[in-house]
Amino acid sequence: MLLLSFTLVWAAWAGGNAEKGKEKAAQVCAACHGVDGAKPAAPDQPIIAGQYPDYLVKALTDYKSGKRSNPVMKAFAGQLSRQDMEDLAAWFSSQKSPLHFQR
C-alpha cells in the first residue's frame, strides 16, 4: 500500500499541468503547430497533438541541448524550463490527433 502511495504521488508530481501547457502553447507553439498541435502551418511542421508526453518532453529537451538540430526549435525550446516542457507535453498529449485513434 505504501509503494502504491509513493507511485501515485510521484506520477502526480512528475506530470505536467495541461492548463498551464495550453497557455504556454498559445505563446510559443501555436504559430507553427496550431493551438491544439493538430494543425501545423506548413507541411514540414509535425502534428504533435496526441503524441506521448514522454516523447514530447524528450524531443524538447533534445532541441534545447542541441542533440536534435533545428534552429527554430532550439530557440523556442531554449526558453522553456523542465516544468514548461512537462506542461506542454500534458496539453498536447491530451489533444485529439488526426493521425490515429485515441486511446
PEMOQUI-V954776 format. One record per backbone hydrogen bond with DSSP energy under -0.5 kcal/mol. NH is the residue of the N-H (numbers start at 1). CO is the residue of the C=O. E is the energy in kcal/mol with one decimal. If there is no record, write none. Layout:
NH|CO|E / NH|CO|E
This chain:
5|1|-2.1 / 6|2|-2.2 / 7|3|-2.3 / 8|4|-2.4 / 9|5|-2.3 / 10|6|-2.7 / 11|7|-2.5 / 12|8|-2.2 / 13|9|-2.5 / 14|10|-3.1 / 15|11|-1.4 / 16|86|-0.5 / 18|16|-0.7 / 21|17|-2.4 / 22|18|-2.4 / 23|19|-1.8 / 24|20|-2.4 / 25|21|-2.8 / 26|22|-1.8 / 27|23|-1.1 / 28|24|-2.5 / 29|25|-1.1 / 30|25|-2.7 / 32|29|-1.2 / 33|29|-2.7 / 34|30|-1.7 / 37|34|-0.9 / 39|33|-1.3 / 41|32|-2.9 / 45|42|-1.8 / 46|44|-0.5 / 48|37|-2.1 / 48|46|-0.6 / 49|37|-1.7 / 50|92|-2.9 / 51|48|-1.6 / 56|52|-2.0 / 57|53|-2.4 / 58|54|-2.1 / 59|55|-2.8 / 60|56|-2.5 / 61|57|-2.5 / 62|58|-2.6 / 63|59|-2.3 / 64|60|-2.5 / 65|61|-2.2 / 66|62|-1.2 / 67|62|-1.2 / 68|62|-1.9 / 70|68|-0.7 / 74|70|-2.9 / 75|71|-1.8 / 76|72|-2.1 / 77|73|-3.3 / 78|74|-2.0 / 79|75|-0.5 / 79|76|-1.3 / 80|77|-1.4 / 85|81|-2.1 / 86|82|-2.3 / 87|83|-2.8 / 88|84|-2.9 / 89|85|-2.5 / 90|86|-2.2 / 91|87|-2.2 / 92|88|-2.9 / 93|89|-2.3 / 94|90|-0.9 / 94|91|-0.7 / 95|92|-1.3 / 100|97|-0.6
